Amino acid sequence: MDRAFRFKRDERLKRREAIRAVFNHREAVSCPGAKLFWLGNGLAHNRIAFTFARKFGNAVERNRARRVGREAYRLLKNQLKNGYDLVLLVYPGKDFLADRMDQLETLFSRAGLLTGTE
């Protein structure tokens, strides 16, 4: 397994205060089914959290969406600029890997976080 594609523990944004700070900064972009909030963190890597709309469904559906989202992020993270805290707000709907990857690529591109885009 290529270590560059791993989703490490220190890449997870877990503290409530850190997640709240990203939401309060309110720099965001959206696409159908998801919304991305971001804030610079001063670290050499990105951290990400996945949150869900209030009426998302039951725990099984939320956990599946979280797993698919993490996998899509893991595959795309080498194309991102570093040093950001990211919060992905997911709405019910697309939970297939290809769909989620398209969503994330669209969001990262609109936010200017993909390397090679401004």
N, C-alpha and C positions, 0 to 999 in steps of 0.2 A: 504494500500500500504506500502510495506516495504521500509523505508527511506534509507536503505543501497544501494538500487538499483536506487535511483533517479539520474538524470543528472542535477546537480546544476549549477547555473550561474557562480560560481567561478571556475568551472571545464572547462570553455570555454577559449580557447586561442584566444584573439580578437585583441590585438594591433599589428599593422603592424610591429613594431620594434621587438617584441617578435617572431613573425612568421618568419621574415627575419633572426633573430639570429639562429633559429632552422635549417632553410635551409642552412645558411652559415656554420654551424658546420659540415654538410655533413655526419653525422653518419646515415646510411640508410640501409634498407633491402627492398627487393621487392619480389613480387609474381605476377602471371598473374592477371592484372586488378587493382593493387594498389601498392603503395610504401609508406613506413613508415620512417619518419625522427624523431629523438628524441634528446633531450638535457636535462641534469639535471637542475632542477629549484630551488632546496633548500627548497621547500615547503613540507608540509605534505600530499599533494594530487597531482594528475596529472592534467594537463590541455591539451585539445586537440582542434585542428582546422581541418576542412575538406576543402581541396582545390581540384580543378578539372583541368584536362587537357584542353588545349585551345579549342579543337574541341569537347567538351563533349556533346553538344546539346543545347536545349533551356532551359529557366528558369524552366519550369515545370519538366523536366528530372533532372536538377541539384538539385532542391529542394527535389524531391523524393529520390534521391541518398543520400542527406545530412540527411534526416529524417531516412532512413534505416540505414545509417552508425552510427548515434547517438544512435539508438536503439540497434544495435549490440554492440557498445562500452558500453552502459549502462549495458547490460547483462553480459559482460565480465570483467568489471572494477574491480570487487572484487577479481579477480584472478591475478591482476597486481601488480608489485612493485610500490611504491609511490615515488614521487619526480621528475617527468619528465614532460617536455613539449613535446607534440606529435603533429606532423602534418601528416595527412593521405592524400596523393595525389591519387585521384581516377581517373581511366580511364573508358571510356564508356564500357558498358557490364553488368555484373552481378549486378542487383539491387534488388534481393530477399534477405530477411533477412538471410536465412540459408547460402546462398552463401557468403554474406558479413561477417557473423560470422566466417565461415571457413577461409576467407581471413585474417581477423583480428587475429584469433588464430594462423595462420601460421606466420604472420608478427611478432606478439608479441613473439612467441616462438623463431624465428630466431634472434630476437633482444636481447633475454635473459631477457625480461621484465615480463614473467610469473613467479609467485611465484612457487618455487620448481624446476625451471630450471636454469641452469647456462650457 
